[in-house]
């Protein structure tokens, strides 16, 4: 298989897995902390975020951590050998850009923004490293 095609496939697969993990954690979050408004507007969503408990933010942060790790891991497992780490970091960078866009759209607590932005690249890197360690053990 062409290495460029495989690299693109790896990054897209990692992003897809990361989005699925975020979706699963978001679904769990909506069951544990149900919204009082069925379809909130942007202003109502900002109000809901402002009054959210810390435990809800911690669950969302866990989702970001898991999505970065599994997205980076998946991408590194599929990518061709010399580009495994780069593909995992690209998934983390994509998640970071999406997170920054979300943080600009909705005001979040500062500790949550900083820890989320740090976790995207860090855990995507750790996921890619785990995939590298697993592929070299065989």
C-alpha positions, 0 to 999 in steps of 0.5 A, spaced: 500 500 500 502 506 498 505 510 504 502 516 503 495 513 502 496 509 509 498 515 512 492 519 511 488 513 512 491 512 519 490 519 521 483 519 519 482 513 522 485 516 529 481 522 528 474 517 527 476 513 533 477 519 537 471 522 535 467 516 537 470 516 544 468 523 545 461 521 543 461 515 548 463 520 554 459 525 552 453 520 552 455 518 559 455 525 561 448 527 558 446 521 562 449 523 569 448 530 568 441 531 564 440 538 561 434 542 563 433 544 556 432 540 550 435 544 545 439 549 548 441 556 544 448 558 544 446 563 550 443 557 554 449 552 553 453 558 555 449 558 561 449 551 562 456 550 562 457 556 567 453 552 572 456 545 571 459 542 577 466 540 577 465 533 576 462 534 570 468 538 567 472 532 570 468 527 566 469 531 560 476 531 561 477 524 562 473 523 555 478 528 552 484 524 555 481 517 552 480 520 546 487 523 545 490 516 547 486 512 543 486 516 537 494 517 537 494 509 538 490 507 532 493 512 528 500 510 530 498 502 529 496 503 522 501 508 519 507 506 516 513 505 520 517 511 520 511 516 520 508 512 526 509 518 532 508 523 527 501 521 525 499 520 532 501 527 534 497 529 528 491 526 531 492 530 537 494 537 534 487 536 530 483 535 537 487 541 540 485 545 534 477 543 535 478 544 542 481 551 542 475 552 537 470 550 542 473 554 548 473 560 544 465 559 542 464 557 550 467 560 556 470 555 560 474 555 567 481 556 566 483 550 569 479 546 564 482 549 558 489 549 560 488 541 562 484 540 556 489 543 551 495 540 555 492 533 555 490 533 547 498 532 545 500 529 551 496 523 551 496 522 543 503 522 544 503 517 549 498 513 545 503 513 539 508 511 543 504 505 546 503 503 539 510 503 538 512 499 544 507 494 542 509 493 535 517 493 537 515 487 542 513 482 537 
